[in-house]
């Protein structure tokens, strides 16, 4: 019998004891601080949870099916958490496998997991949760008026669905609960709500969903809620009244202010956490100091919904990107930058397009030091130097490279008022200064879909690993 099923049996026949949940790292594949993780394992946790993905990394990984971290980095981190979990005989739960959580990401993660298990001689019951959503299912929901655009997105169209190379949805606690009930020792999930990774076991065991989800929302980022913030392992101890947070790095402290401030992280409303099964009201939450390094949290209230919804994510191919990197220090060039860039764009079109042909590419200039990150305020003084990142998006990689290289050569020697040297306007950080960035994608789906059929949408597959 798995550890989770033993807990379920014990808790159903007697009083629940506090549950210890370990958040191993902020995101699997980028390194786990060994000392803090070892400190966490010494506390005898009841489970290890790891988030592995996000939309923060943009649409390219979902669109391409590639992982954001290196394979070697994922293998290193998987070895660390898997061997620790099996030695302690506690569940290991990983969500949003392989960065974006689509089928190729999930399969790549599972390949590495099986490889580590063979090398370490491990045996366990593995549950795999898939998060891919069939385009036909999304089309039916669209036709039924069951899809709502997230903020900043346009209403969904049929062509957005058809053009997406992968469509995933963030599964909630229900899917993980089915995996636990199937006797899993290790759960690897496709795209998932970060909170479901950590809250599903406590809720299955009968703990209040409000504090459990609030706890999960904090520890999925590891020790980011501490002072100073970091990615070290964090331990949450959950009981029937609330939970206690403690970073496993001695130099980090969970304080009422730092933990409360984390409610602003990735949240439009600091008083609410929205989940597929409902929402968590944080308006009456209390944060208390236990000692110099630990914070006590209580008061979150879960409000279930009668209409479960899941967030869809999909990425569609846009074209191929090439970029050119250059620095500029000539004050006259910087002062005339608007006119120079408009002129070079027109000049390049005349060079690389046949007469009368409209450009089949797009150029975009990122002017760091002026307005590359935020709009320049009125009357802002010109910088002493700036960095120009120029990107070209075209139908083929060859076409993107052709355009960006022509632009580089003619911008290097472009004339402007006050020019004192014709040797070159740009300072290149390396050569060649152009890079082929490969296929490019956009988020075509970032929408909510009504989902009363989550058991069908997120099936559980059981596999026995090892002897």
C-alpha positions, -999 to +999 in steps of 0.1 A: +000+000+000+013+035-009+022+060+018-007+082+008-032+054+011-017+045+045-023+081+056-058+081+043-066+049+062-050+062+094-066+096+092-101+082+085-100+061+117-084+085+141-074+122+147-054+139+120-019+148+129-002+178+112+010+172+077+044+182+065+047+193+029+081+200+013+085+224-016+118+213-031+125+242-055+109+271-074+111+252-106+126+218-113+155+216-137+174+247-127+191+233-096+181+225-061+201+238-032+215+206-018+219+218+018+184+232+022+169+202+006+188+179+030+176+200+059+140+196+046+143+158+043+156+157+079+123+171+090+106+139+078+081+154+054+050+136+042+054+145+006+078+163-018+062+186-044+079+202-074+065+226-099+082+223-133+064+247-157+048+281-163+036+304-190+061+329-177+086+315-202+064+325-231+047+305-259+077+290-277+081+260-254+045+250-256+045+256-294+077+237-301+073+209-276+108+216-262+118+219-225+131+252-212+158+237-189+185+214-202+180+177-201+210+173-179+197+198-154+163+180-153+180+147-148+202+160-120+172+175-101+150+145-108+176+122-094+178+143-062+141+144-055+133+109-067+160+091-047+151+111-016+114+104-019+119+066-025+144+064+004+118+080+027+089+061+011+069+093+006+051+106-025+069+127-051+045+149-071+057+169-101+033+192-121+036+209-155+062+184-165+088+195-190+081+233-188+047+235-207+031+203-198+021+191-232+025+155-244+061+159-257+071+176-225+055+149-204+071+122-224+106+138-222+103+141-184+091+105-181+120+092-202+144+109-178+125+096-148+127+060-160+164+065-169+172+077-133+151+048-118+171+023-138+204+038-129+194+039-092+177+005-091+144+020-079+110+004-080+077+023-074+042+028-088+040+057-112+009+077-120+009+098-152-016+126-156-020+140-191-031+176-196-035+177-234-070+188-246-083+176-280-091+204-305-125+188-311-134+192-274-124+228-275-145+234-307-175+219-290-171+242-260-167+272-283-199+263-302-217+259-269-206+293-256-186+277-228-153+296-234-143+329-219-113+350-228-088+358-201-078+395-196-058+408-225-070+381-249-095+384-278-125+361-279-115+327-291-120+318-328-121+284-345-088+292-364-070+298-331-079+263-321-069+247-354-036+266-357-024+256-322+004+230-323-005+219-287-035+227-264-032+220-227-053+228-197-044+233-161-057+204-141-068+209-105-068+188-073-093+163-086-069+147-110-042+143-085-066+128-060-075+101-084-037+094-089-033+090-051-063+067-049-047+046-076-019+038-052+008+060-068+041+066-051+052+091-078+029+114-098+041+131-129+015+155-144+011+175-175+000+211-173-013+216-138-024+244-114+007+250-092-015+247-061-029+213-070+006+198-067+008+206-030-029+209-019-043+177-034-030+153-007-041+175+023-076+180+008-079+142+000-069+136+037-097+158+049-079+191+056-097+223+049-092+233+013-088+270+021-056+269+041-043+240+020-046+259-012-032+291+004-003+271+017+002+256-018+002+290-035+030+301-013+053+271-012+052+263-050+077+292-052+098+276-025+115+303-002+106+333-024+082+343+004+111+348+028+136+375+037+158+375+018+138+357-009+153+327-026+146+294-042+157+272-013+135+243-001+106+253+022+086+233+047+049+239+054+033+222+084-005+221+079-030+214+107-067+219+111-063+256+120-038+268+094-001+262+085+034+272+095+061+281+071+098+277+075+126+280+050+151+252+051+179+277+045+190+291+079+197+325+064+161+330+052+131+340+074+094+337+068+079+369+083+043+380+084+052+409+060+071+387+035+045+360+035+016+384+032+033+402+003+035+369-016-003+372-020+005+398-047+027+374-067+010+366-100-024+376-086-047+402-100-065+403-066-044+398-035-076+388-016-084+358-038-069+327-054-090+313-083-089+275-089-109+252-111-129+239-081-136+274-067-119+303-051-100+310-019-110+341+001-079+356+017-095+388+031-095+375+067-062+358+067-039+363+098-001+362+097+017+357+130+053+355+140+062+323+158+099+330+161+127+347+141+123+324+111+088+310+112+054+324+103+020+311+112-009+316+087-046+310+092-080+322+081-082+313+044-117+303+033-125+281+003-157+289-016-166+260-041-180+268-075-210+252-090-194+257-124-159+242-126-137+258-152-102+252-165-076+274-181-067+265-217-033+273-231-023+269-268+005+282-290+004+288-327+033+291-352+041+327-364+072+323-384+110+323-380+130+349-361+165+363-365+180+390-343+208+415-345+226+428-313+245+461-312+255+489-289+254+526-298+273+554-280+273+583-306+251+610-291+241+623-325+230+588-336+209+584-305+193+618-309+183+610-345+173+574-337+136+576-347+145+590-381+174+565-386+153+535-378+124+546-401+149+553-428+167+520-425+135+500-425+125+517-458+160+512-472+161+475-464+127+469-480+140+484-512+171+460-510+155+427-502+120+430-518+113+429-556+100+462-570+064+467-560+064+438-536+053+444-500+076+431-473+069+395-463+086+400-430+082+422-399+109+442-381+109+453-345+134+475-328+140+471-290+158+502-278+172+494-244+182+525-225+155+545-241+122+525-242+131+489-244+115+479-212+092+509-203+080+539-223+104+568-222+090+597-200+084+631-216+116+652-219+137+623-207+174+630-212+191+609-239+213+581-225+251+581-228+248+548-246+221+523-256+216+488-268+197+480-299+181+446-304+165+442-338+143+413-346+130+401-380+101+377-382+098+360-417+082+330-434+115+310-434+147+311-414+167+319-445+145+349-453+148+362-417+186+359-418+187+376-452+168+406-440+186+410-407+220+408-422+212+434-448+198+456-421+230+452-400+253+461-429+234+492-440+226+504-404+263+501-396+271+528-422+239+547-423+243+585-426+228+609-401+232+646-391+263+652-371+281+620-381+318+624-376+331+590-386+320+567-415+338+537-401+307+524-383+278+534-361+274+501-341+294+483-315+289+445-317+292+424-285+305+394-306+307+382-342+285+374-360+261+398-343+231+381-359+215+350-344+190+326-359+163+323-332+143+296-350+105+290-350+084+316-332+050+311-316+022+332-300-003+323-274-035+317-294-054+302-265-054+316-230-090+312-221-113+296-195-134+266-205-164+252-186-153+217-176-177+194-157-160+164-172-125+167-156-122+130-150-124+124-188-102+154-196-073+143-173-070+105-173-047+086-150-023+060-163-006+037-139+028+021-146+050-001-124+086+010-125+114-015-116+109-050-101 
